[in-house]
Amino acid sequence: MLYLTGIKITFFLVVILASKKNKSEADKILALWLFFTGFHLFLYYLHYQNDFSSFPFLLGLELPMPLLQGPFLYLYTSALTNQNQKKKYNVVHFLPFLIAVLILTPFYSLSFQEKLKIFQNDGKGYENLILILYSAILISGIAYALLSLRKLSKHRKNISNQFSFTEKINLRWLQYLIFGSSIIWLVVIFYEDKHIFSVVVFYLMFIGYFGIKQVGIFTNQPISQNDNFQNLVLETGFVEENQTEKVKYEKSSLSSEELQSIHQNLTEIMQTEKLYKNPDLTLTELSQKLNVHPNILSQVINSAEGKNFYDYINLQRIEEFKKLILLPENQKFTLLSIAFECGFNSKTAFNRNFKKATGLSPSEFLK
């Protein structure tokens, strides 16, 4: 019942993704990933039930299929974080699977009874091939899990350099997928197939629950009220630059005079227009205000302030908060309401950044 439930849930999710309007590249990869996972689970179910006689041609097809899991995780992570520029080379990731299928071709050409006898004798005559295949599966799974974590880490860094509000850029979905896959590979090392596939089923159940709960994964509903912007954030991890915008700089090399000039303009616009009060402020929006390229502005902030964009903007908000909280007319407001007025979008973000900047909590500072 557990395996059947997992199979049904998986193909149900595939149908949902297939019927989704305006499917992204990530949606298509996830749909294929779930399809092959569900098919693999179905093959194991037949093996578990000793029911391959109903589908004799399927016996043994499950052997190389774990080699698909790592590449799909990696490509999905790459697509969802907009780090999949070399798409024409995606097929290279599936070469180990294709090679394994070719090597197993002599086995697949055997009659059903011959293949069944080999299975019943625990792969007698194919011991070396099974050992090589098992080793390749483990190496592939662990290596792609690490590569996916690296992609996620790089994406986090990009977010800090591009956005002032990481709380709205929800990466828990990818985190859960990667860590869940990593747990499965640990189970593969230490436990038998029945335990492995039981964990896989629970993993798939979780994907279904959290994926549907997190708006935008299996639905057409936008991430937030700011449709265009938030959908773009989820899919790419950064706002695409307006190619038609005339900017002053397009190269990263800056003279010290240019850097100082841009930094002075930045300081002035922050003091006069208080752009940091916009909780959704991005590097691209600020660079357009200053008429410079986002990369140039990022370089100026890093060099002159010694901070990334995220920390710089939040420091401006904290300084504004420290000024406002001392005004007599603001004594009737709560600390959080003033924090929101300064541009923070959550209590967690405010407390964390305030503690980081001052070494004190907001209430400690006020005392």
MARVEX-701113 format. One line per 5 residues: number of its first residue (from 1); their letters; for each residue x, y, z of C-alpha. Coordinates in pm, 1 decimal. Example, Ala and Ser with C-alpha at 12.3 -4.5 7.8 and 13.67 -1.06 7.14 Angstrom:
<kekols>
1 = as = 1230.0/-450.0/780.0 | 1367.0/-106.0/714.0 $
</kekols>
This chain:
<kekols>
1 = mlylt = 0.0/0.0/0.0 | 286.0/236.2/79.4 | 453.2/182.6/-259.0 | 122.5/210.7/-446.6 | 47.9/536.7/-265.5 $
6 = gikit = 387.4/673.5/-367.3 | 333.8/571.8/-730.4 | -9.6/736.2/-746.7 | 107.2/1057.6/-580.6 | 407.9/1084.1/-811.7 $
11 = fflvv = 211.4/1046.0/-1134.7 | -56.0/1278.6/-998.4 | 211.2/1545.2/-953.3 | 337.5/1478.3/-1306.2 | -14.3/1540.4/-1440.7 $
16 = ilask = -41.1/1864.5/-1241.0 | 291.1/1989.3/-1380.4 | 201.3/1881.3/-1733.6 | -125.3/2077.4/-1716.3 | 39.8/2387.8/-1571.9 $
21 = knkse = 18.3/2692.9/-1797.1 | 332.1/2872.8/-1909.0 | 560.8/2596.3/-1786.6 | 914.3/2708.0/-1712.4 | 1225.6/2504.8/-1788.7 $
26 = adkil = 1237.3/2406.4/-1421.7 | 876.8/2279.4/-1438.0 | 959.4/2055.8/-1734.7 | 1268.2/1913.7/-1565.8 | 1074.6/1847.0/-1244.3 $
31 = alwlf = 797.4/1673.6/-1439.8 | 1047.0/1443.6/-1614.2 | 1227.2/1380.8/-1285.8 | 904.5/1280.1/-1111.5 | 796.9/1065.5/-1407.1 $
36 = ftgfh = 1115.7/858.6/-1404.5 | 1106.4/838.8/-1024.1 | 749.9/711.5/-1034.5 | 837.9/462.1/-1307.3 | 1135.5/339.0/-1103.9 $
41 = lflyy = 911.1/298.7/-799.2 | 662.3/104.3/-1012.4 | 939.3/-129.8/-1129.5 | 1045.7/-191.9/-771.1 | 682.5/-255.9/-676.4 $
46 = lhyqn = 667.7/-529.0/-940.1 | 990.5/-675.0/-801.5 | 859.5/-655.9/-445.2 | 535.1/-830.8/-544.7 | 717.5/-1087.9/-762.4 $
51 = dfssf = 480.7/-980.3/-1036.8 | 723.8/-930.0/-1326.3 | 550.2/-1214.4/-1510.1 | 280.0/-961.0/-1602.2 | 545.0/-732.7/-1753.9 $
56 = pfllg = 838.7/-960.9/-1844.4 | 1001.4/-703.9/-2072.3 | 1043.4/-465.2/-1775.7 | 1260.4/-697.9/-1569.1 | 1600.4/-537.4/-1508.9 $
61 = lelpm = 1510.3/-191.5/-1639.6 | 1531.4/-58.3/-1284.8 | 1902.9/-140.6/-1252.2 | 2051.6/176.8/-1412.0 | 1766.3/413.0/-1317.2 $
66 = pllqg = 1924.9/551.5/-996.6 | 2182.0/713.2/-1227.7 | 1904.9/953.5/-1335.9 | 1836.9/1095.8/-990.7 | 2154.3/1299.8/-948.6 $
71 = pflyl = 2145.1/1467.8/-1290.1 | 1778.0/1560.3/-1255.4 | 1838.6/1714.7/-911.3 | 2134.4/1911.9/-1044.6 | 1958.9/2034.0/-1358.9 $
76 = ytsal = 1645.6/2129.1/-1166.1 | 1853.1/2327.0/-916.2 | 2038.0/2494.2/-1203.3 | 1715.8/2584.5/-1383.7 | 1540.1/2717.6/-1074.7 $
81 = tnqnq = 1837.2/2938.6/-986.2 | 1900.5/3048.3/-1346.7 | 2241.3/2878.6/-1360.6 | 2171.6/2652.5/-1656.1 | 2315.9/2861.3/-1938.4 $
86 = kkkyn = 2482.0/2573.2/-2129.0 | 2162.3/2383.3/-2199.0 | 2298.9/2206.0/-2505.5 | 2533.8/2012.0/-2276.6 | 2257.9/1889.6/-2043.5 $
91 = vvhfl = 2249.7/1550.8/-2215.1 | 2608.9/1490.8/-2101.0 | 2481.6/1441.4/-1746.5 | 2282.5/1140.0/-1861.6 | 2573.8/964.0/-2032.1 $
96 = pflia = 2642.2/734.9/-1731.5 | 2281.4/613.7/-1750.4 | 2303.5/554.9/-2126.4 | 2636.5/374.6/-2090.3 | 2490.0/152.6/-1817.8 $
101 = vlilt = 2195.6/64.8/-2043.7 | 2434.2/-27.5/-2325.9 | 2644.8/-243.5/-2095.2 | 2329.7/-420.1/-1972.0 | 2203.1/-481.5/-2326.4 $
106 = pfysl = 2328.1/-845.7/-2330.9 | 2130.2/-905.4/-2011.7 | 1819.1/-740.8/-2155.4 | 1843.4/-963.5/-2463.9 | 1800.4/-1277.6/-2251.4 $
111 = sfqek = 1466.6/-1449.0/-2221.1 | 1242.6/-1370.4/-1926.3 | 1315.5/-1703.4/-1760.9 | 1690.9/-1654.2/-1794.3 | 1673.5/-1304.5/-1646.5 $
116 = lkifq = 1445.8/-1423.5/-1366.4 | 1689.7/-1702.0/-1278.2 | 1974.9/-1449.3/-1252.6 | 1764.3/-1234.6/-1019.8 | 1670.9/-1533.2/-805.8 $
121 = ndgkg = 2039.7/-1625.9/-776.5 | 2133.8/-1273.2/-662.7 | 2297.5/-1179.0/-992.3 | 2520.2/-1483.0/-1026.5 | 2751.8/-1435.4/-1322.7 $
126 = yenli = 2710.4/-1057.3/-1312.4 | 2879.6/-987.5/-977.6 | 3150.1/-756.8/-1116.2 | 2902.6/-563.8/-1329.2 | 2668.9/-518.4/-1032.1 $
131 = lilys = 2956.3/-393.6/-815.1 | 3063.7/-141.4/-1080.9 | 2704.8/-25.8/-1131.2 | 2645.1/10.3/-756.7 | 2966.1/211.4/-717.7 $
136 = ailis = 2874.3/436.1/-1010.6 | 2528.9/496.5/-861.6 | 2672.6/598.1/-523.8 | 2935.9/824.8/-677.4 | 2678.0/986.2/-904.8 $
141 = giaya = 2426.3/1044.3/-627.6 | 2670.6/1191.0/-377.7 | 2857.1/1400.0/-636.9 | 2540.3/1555.6/-781.1 | 2402.4/1626.8/-432.6 $
146 = llslr = 2722.0/1817.7/-351.9 | 2714.1/1999.7/-685.5 | 2352.3/2097.9/-624.2 | 2441.2/2231.2/-279.7 | 2716.2/2432.9/-442.6 $
151 = klskh = 2465.3/2580.7/-688.9 | 2232.7/2667.7/-402.2 | 2515.8/2831.3/-207.0 | 2613.3/3037.3/-511.5 | 2251.3/3140.4/-555.1 $
156 = rknis = 2234.4/3259.6/-193.9 | 2538.0/3476.3/-255.8 | 2377.4/3621.0/-568.5 | 2067.6/3706.3/-367.7 | 2270.3/3896.2/-108.0 $
161 = nqfsf = 2438.4/4091.6/-386.0 | 2113.6/4167.7/-572.0 | 1836.2/4201.7/-313.4 | 1767.5/4374.1/16.7 | 1497.6/4128.4/124.1 $
166 = tekin = 1606.2/3763.9/131.3 | 1298.3/3668.6/335.0 | 1080.8/3700.0/22.8 | 1310.6/3483.3/-183.7 | 1206.2/3144.2/-58.2 $
171 = lrwlq = 1472.4/2879.4/-110.8 | 1333.7/2623.3/132.4 | 1189.5/2426.1/-158.7 | 1532.5/2364.9/-309.4 | 1688.3/2305.8/31.3 $
176 = ylifg = 1437.4/2034.6/111.6 | 1480.6/1867.8/-227.3 | 1859.7/1856.8/-199.2 | 1875.6/1748.7/164.0 | 1599.9/1493.7/109.0 $
181 = ssiiw = 1793.2/1344.4/-181.2 | 2107.8/1338.5/32.7 | 1925.4/1144.6/305.2 | 1808.3/891.2/47.3 | 2166.2/836.1/-68.5 $
186 = lvvif = 2273.4/774.1/290.5 | 1995.3/517.3/321.2 | 2118.3/357.0/-3.6 | 2459.3/303.5/155.5 | 2342.0/146.9/480.3 $
191 = yedkh = 2003.1/-17.2/419.2 | 1821.5/-262.1/191.9 | 1595.9/-183.5/-101.4 | 1269.5/-204.0/92.8 | 1393.0/64.3/332.2 $
196 = ifsvv = 1532.2/276.5/48.8 | 1207.5/283.1/-144.8 | 1003.1/340.7/171.5 | 1207.8/655.4/233.5 | 1162.6/750.2/-133.8 $
201 = vfylm = 783.9/728.0/-93.1 | 785.1/957.3/210.5 | 1013.0/1192.3/19.0 | 764.7/1202.4/-268.1 | 476.6/1261.0/-27.1 $
206 = figyf = 665.7/1553.6/117.1 | 738.2/1692.1/-230.2 | 367.9/1678.6/-305.5 | 265.3/1841.1/23.2 | 524.3/2116.6/32.8 $
211 = gikqv = 524.9/2174.2/-342.8 | 150.9/2234.2/-347.1 | 165.1/2435.7/-24.6 | 437.7/2661.8/-164.8 | 250.0/2865.0/-421.3 $
216 = giftn = 400.5/2857.2/-768.0 | 560.6/2509.7/-772.8 | 262.8/2302.9/-888.4 | 20.1/2589.0/-950.9 | -17.7/2885.0/-1182.4 $
221 = qpisq = -77.3/3121.4/-892.1 | 189.2/3390.1/-853.8 | 418.3/3398.3/-554.5 | 281.1/3721.2/-415.7 | 71.9/4018.8/-511.5 $
226 = ndnfq = 364.7/4157.6/-703.9 | 313.6/3906.0/-984.5 | 576.0/3991.2/-1241.4 | 852.6/4068.2/-997.3 | 807.7/3778.4/-756.8 $
231 = nlvle = 761.6/3518.0/-1029.7 | 1083.4/3643.8/-1184.3 | 1259.5/3619.8/-848.3 | 1151.1/3258.7/-794.4 | 1250.5/3145.9/-1139.9 $
236 = tgfve = 1575.7/3333.7/-1184.5 | 1695.8/3449.0/-845.1 | 1761.5/3798.7/-977.0 | 1588.8/4069.1/-1173.8 | 1688.3/4077.3/-1536.8 $
241 = enqte = 1855.0/4399.1/-1634.9 | 1674.0/4630.1/-1871.4 | 1880.1/4602.7/-2184.7 | 1735.1/4920.2/-2330.5 | 1821.6/5128.9/-2026.7 $
246 = kvkye = 2101.3/5370.7/-2105.5 | 2365.1/5330.2/-1841.3 | 2682.0/5517.7/-1777.2 | 2909.8/5220.1/-1720.8 | 2908.0/4873.0/-1870.5 $
251 = kssls = 3252.0/4747.0/-1766.1 | 3376.2/4658.2/-1420.2 | 3698.9/4863.6/-1437.1 | 3659.3/5188.8/-1244.9 | 3903.7/5468.0/-1166.4 $
256 = seelq = 3916.6/5585.4/-806.2 | 3765.5/5919.1/-911.7 | 3468.0/5747.8/-1078.2 | 3419.1/5522.1/-779.1 | 3418.1/5816.9/-538.4 $
261 = sihqn = 3178.3/6010.9/-759.9 | 2928.0/5725.5/-778.2 | 2959.8/5663.7/-405.3 | 2891.4/6030.7/-334.5 | 2581.5/6021.2/-557.0 $
266 = lteim = 2470.3/5703.7/-380.6 | 2509.7/5863.1/-38.3 | 2320.2/6173.5/-145.1 | 2027.8/5985.3/-295.9 | 2002.9/5767.6/12.8 $
271 = qtekl = 1991.0/6073.2/237.4 | 1745.8/6271.9/26.5 | 1512.0/6008.5/-118.5 | 1554.7/5739.3/150.6 | 1513.3/5462.9/-107.7 $
276 = yknpd = 1590.9/5201.0/156.6 | 1238.7/5252.0/291.0 | 1117.3/5046.9/-5.6 | 1113.9/4690.8/135.5 | 1141.5/4546.9/-217.4 $
281 = ltlte = 1439.6/4758.7/-323.4 | 1681.0/4578.5/-556.8 | 2026.6/4651.1/-688.0 | 1886.0/4695.2/-1038.4 | 1629.1/4954.0/-928.6 $
286 = lsqkl = 1887.6/5152.7/-734.3 | 2136.2/5140.2/-1023.1 | 1871.5/5279.5/-1257.6 | 1818.8/5570.1/-1017.5 | 2191.5/5643.7/-1033.1 $
291 = nvhpn = 2215.4/5572.6/-1407.8 | 2494.9/5317.9/-1364.1 | 2525.1/4949.1/-1442.8 | 2424.5/4714.6/-1154.9 | 2766.7/4549.7/-1161.0 $
296 = ilsqv = 2932.1/4889.2/-1126.9 | 2708.8/4984.6/-835.3 | 2778.3/4651.3/-665.9 | 3150.8/4715.2/-705.2 | 3116.6/5064.8/-557.2 $
301 = insae = 2923.7/4938.6/-254.3 | 3169.5/4653.6/-198.5 | 3474.2/4880.3/-231.3 | 3355.6/5196.4/-56.8 | 3133.1/5044.7/210.5 $
306 = gknfy = 3297.6/4704.4/252.8 | 2954.9/4539.9/234.6 | 2729.4/4364.7/-12.9 | 2408.5/4531.3/-126.7 | 2191.5/4343.8/122.6 $
311 = dyinl = 2396.3/4449.0/426.0 | 2439.7/4805.7/300.0 | 2066.8/4868.2/255.7 | 1976.6/4712.4/588.7 | 2239.3/4922.6/764.7 $
316 = qriee = 2071.3/5233.8/618.3 | 1741.2/5110.2/758.5 | 1892.1/5051.1/1100.3 | 2043.1/5400.7/1111.8 | 1704.4/5545.5/1017.5 $
321 = fkkli = 1539.3/5338.9/1289.6 | 1788.1/5466.8/1549.0 | 1695.4/5825.0/1454.5 | 1319.1/5771.8/1448.9 | 1298.9/5580.0/1775.8 $
326 = llpen = 1440.9/5879.8/1966.0 | 1179.4/6124.9/1839.5 | 914.9/6207.7/2106.1 | 629.3/6179.7/1856.4 | 724.3/5816.5/1786.6 $
331 = qkftl = 702.3/5700.1/2147.7 | 342.5/5587.6/2090.6 | 447.8/5341.4/1817.8 | 586.2/4992.7/1864.9 | 943.2/4909.0/1769.3 $
336 = lsiaf = 820.0/4682.7/1490.4 | 594.7/4947.5/1334.1 | 888.9/5187.9/1319.0 | 1106.3/4910.6/1172.8 | 848.5/4858.1/899.4 $
341 = ecgfn = 848.5/5232.3/836.0 | 1225.1/5209.7/780.4 | 1191.9/4939.7/514.5 | 1212.8/4606.8/697.6 | 950.9/4353.9/592.8 $
346 = sktaf = 957.1/4112.9/888.4 | 1034.0/4104.1/1258.1 | 1292.7/3830.7/1199.4 | 1482.2/4035.8/941.5 | 1475.9/4344.2/1162.6 $
351 = nrnfk = 1599.8/4170.9/1478.4 | 1870.5/3974.9/1298.2 | 2011.9/4271.5/1109.1 | 1989.8/4505.1/1409.0 | 2180.2/4258.4/1627.5 $
356 = katgl = 2437.9/4210.9/1352.6 | 2495.5/4586.3/1315.8 | 2488.7/4697.0/1680.8 | 2557.4/4387.1/1886.0 | 2234.8/4458.0/2076.8 $
361 = spsef = 1871.0/4366.3/2035.7 | 1638.6/4659.7/1954.2 | 1493.8/4660.7/2309.7 | 1843.3/4649.4/2462.6 | 1950.1/4941.4/2244.6 $
366 = lk = 1642.8/5142.7/2345.8 | 1716.0/5090.5/2716.4 $
</kekols>
